[in-house]
């Protein structure tokens, strides 16, 4: 079992442990493997053949498509993953381990709002075990919170104010205290996007 990690999460782990960390990317299907060094990933040619196909209307974004070498009885050939590579102008490769549409919340008028810039290392989140944003319609999200304990009204107000500000006041936030949803494969997703965008 593995999960994606944001740059912010990586920096937080390094600050806590006081040492550098390295990220590896791969699938349980054993068709692709990449290692990250100095902020850029390199795909292993010994593990499988990796193609990066340009994504329409997304500059420098490529869908990761793989053919594996490790399963001769039933190899995956040109398997289109739900993962994306972003290549900057210096040739550095980062990997986006979630569907691109699931990185966004949509405002009242259909504005696409990225949540990547949100910092969840703020003190106001210290009593939250896990969280997830669920969107069923434009301009509204349900923030599902799995708390260490029940949050006080003042704590909820601070969290709502922070998230609303970060989403440019274009989204109303409702809170629900429950366990977060997992994918059928047992993966955690920060955003459940159900607006059929």
Phi, psi and omega per residue, in radians:
X1 nan 2.320 3.092
X2 -2.503 2.779 -3.133
X3 -2.357 2.745 3.043
X4 -1.267 2.809 3.128
X5 -2.422 2.441 3.109
X6 -1.506 2.839 3.066
X7 -1.008 -0.704 3.134
X8 -1.092 -0.779 3.109
X9 -1.096 -0.718 3.134
X10 -1.068 -0.794 3.132
X11 -1.104 -0.645 3.125
X12 -1.140 -0.792 3.119
X13 -1.062 -0.752 3.134
X14 -1.128 -0.644 3.121
X15 -1.180 -0.698 -3.130
X16 -1.161 -0.779 -3.077
X17 -1.582 -0.206 3.094
X18 1.174 0.603 3.126
X19 -2.679 2.789 3.095
X20 -1.248 2.762 3.076
X21 -2.298 2.777 3.107
X22 -2.224 2.524 -3.089
X23 -1.926 2.458 3.057
X24 -2.079 2.550 -3.136
X25 -2.112 2.338 3.089
X26 -2.977 3.111 -3.129
X27 -2.211 2.684 3.029
X28 -1.169 -0.337 3.088
X29 -1.265 -0.118 3.091
X30 0.976 0.845 3.130
X31 -2.033 -0.221 -3.098
X32 -2.637 2.509 3.081
X33 -2.592 2.360 3.108
X34 -2.519 2.568 3.077
X35 -2.028 2.559 -3.131
X36 -1.849 2.235 3.053
X37 -2.361 2.246 -3.141
X38 0.931 0.673 3.042
X39 1.448 0.105 3.139
X40 -2.304 2.402 3.141
X41 -1.602 2.567 3.003
X42 -2.179 2.238 -3.137
X43 -1.483 2.436 3.130
X44 -1.425 2.171 3.079
X45 -1.350 -0.299 -3.130
X46 -1.419 -0.394 -3.076
X47 -1.523 -0.644 -3.123
X48 -3.103 3.025 3.113
X49 -1.739 2.148 -3.066
X50 -1.952 2.251 3.039
X51 -1.957 2.512 3.058
X52 -2.024 1.837 -3.068
X53 -1.676 2.238 -3.125
X54 -1.002 2.453 3.099
X55 -1.693 2.246 -3.114
X56 -1.065 2.387 3.102
X57 1.137 0.292 3.089
X58 -2.277 1.879 -3.138
X59 -1.159 2.325 3.049
X60 1.076 0.386 3.114
X61 -2.001 2.331 -3.045
X62 -2.340 2.363 3.035
X63 -1.352 2.417 3.132
X64 -1.509 2.087 3.138
X65 -2.130 2.261 -2.974
X66 -2.283 2.637 2.956
X67 -2.195 2.095 -3.037
X68 -1.557 2.617 3.093
X69 -1.839 -0.171 -2.919
X70 -1.558 -0.147 -3.090
X71 -2.210 1.428 -3.054
X72 -1.151 -0.423 -3.114
X73 -1.338 -0.506 3.128
X74 -2.666 1.253 -3.100
X75 -1.263 2.604 3.004
X76 -1.556 2.186 -3.104
X77 -1.982 2.103 -3.123
X78 0.905 0.851 3.126
X79 -1.286 2.069 3.136
X80 -1.456 1.875 -3.139
X81 -1.362 2.978 3.013
X82 -1.601 0.268 -3.071
X83 -1.875 2.714 -3.049
X84 -2.336 2.553 3.033
X85 -1.867 2.461 3.060
X86 -2.053 2.184 -3.105
X87 -1.980 2.096 -3.118
X88 -1.453 3.130 -3.052
X89 -1.168 -0.296 3.086
X90 -1.621 0.029 3.127
X91 1.530 0.090 3.101
X92 -1.295 2.391 -3.079
X93 -1.907 2.179 2.965
X94 -2.015 2.760 -3.087
X95 -2.079 2.281 3.088
X96 -1.785 1.850 -3.017
X97 -1.491 0.289 3.078
X98 -2.311 2.831 3.046
X99 -1.013 2.433 -3.119
X100 -1.012 -0.724 -3.099
X101 -1.126 -0.409 -3.117
X102 -1.436 0.013 3.080
X103 -1.591 -0.047 -2.995
X104 -2.124 2.591 2.935
X105 -1.932 2.564 -3.097
X106 -1.906 2.267 -3.124
X107 -1.299 3.134 -3.063
X108 -0.976 -0.595 -3.101
X109 -1.856 0.383 3.117
X110 1.488 0.163 3.112
X111 -1.107 2.334 3.124
X112 -1.551 2.010 -3.046
X113 -1.981 2.061 3.129
X114 -1.344 2.421 3.072
X115 -1.781 0.097 -3.102
X116 -1.048 -0.633 -3.048
X117 -1.334 -0.122 -3.135
X118 -1.236 2.406 3.082
X119 -1.810 2.007 3.122
X120 -1.684 0.223 3.065
X121 -1.611 0.104 3.113
X122 -1.103 2.667 3.138
X123 -1.047 -0.536 -3.110
X124 -1.139 -0.258 -3.131
X125 -1.751 0.112 -2.982
X126 -1.141 -0.394 3.137
X127 -1.762 0.276 3.096
X128 -1.790 2.179 3.103
X129 -1.378 -0.732 -3.132
X130 -2.743 2.780 -3.136
X131 -2.618 2.820 3.132
X132 -2.785 2.437 3.082
X133 -1.780 2.232 3.126
X134 -2.049 2.197 3.131
X135 -2.123 2.153 3.116
X136 -1.852 -0.427 -3.134
X137 -2.596 2.722 -3.135
X138 -1.010 2.439 3.025
X139 1.440 0.025 3.138
X140 -2.445 2.410 3.005
X141 -2.336 2.684 2.959
X142 -1.870 2.135 3.098
X143 -1.628 1.856 3.120
X144 -1.500 2.157 -3.070
X145 -2.099 2.202 3.025
X146 -1.834 1.731 -3.022
X147 -1.592 2.771 2.971
X148 -1.185 -0.553 3.066
X149 -2.654 3.040 3.075
X150 -1.193 2.288 -3.116
X151 -1.390 2.498 3.081
X152 -1.301 2.772 -3.131
X153 -0.970 -0.732 -3.135
X154 -1.091 -0.693 3.113
X155 -1.140 -0.760 3.138
X156 -1.093 -0.721 3.136
X157 -1.083 -0.699 3.136
X158 -1.164 -0.733 3.124
X159 -1.125 -0.807 -3.126
X160 -1.089 -0.729 3.131
X161 -1.106 -0.713 -3.141
X162 -1.119 -0.844 -3.098
X163 -1.167 -0.737 3.131
X164 -1.061 -0.751 3.109
X165 -1.086 -0.777 -3.128
X166 -1.143 -0.467 3.118
X167 -1.692 0.400 3.020
X168 1.015 0.480 3.102
X169 1.037 0.406 3.141
X170 -1.736 0.014 -3.074
X171 -2.350 2.317 3.019
X172 -1.532 2.421 -3.077
X173 -1.986 2.215 3.029
X174 -1.972 2.461 -3.117
X175 -1.791 2.440 3.081
X176 -2.359 2.300 -3.107
X177 -1.807 1.856 -3.017
X178 -2.846 3.090 3.014
X179 -1.376 2.571 3.129
X180 -1.277 2.739 3.102
X181 -1.402 2.506 3.036
X182 -1.991 2.707 3.074
X183 -1.262 2.900 3.100
X184 -0.984 -0.469 3.113
X185 -1.513 0.109 3.108
X186 1.450 0.272 -3.127
X187 -1.578 2.617 3.088
X188 -1.679 2.359 3.069
X189 -2.153 2.299 -3.137
X190 -1.172 -0.589 -3.124
X191 -2.188 2.254 2.979
X192 -1.815 1.886 -3.036
X193 -1.786 1.877 -3.077
X194 -2.000 0.411 -3.125
X195 -1.562 0.063 3.131
X196 1.003 0.768 3.116
X197 -1.373 nan nan
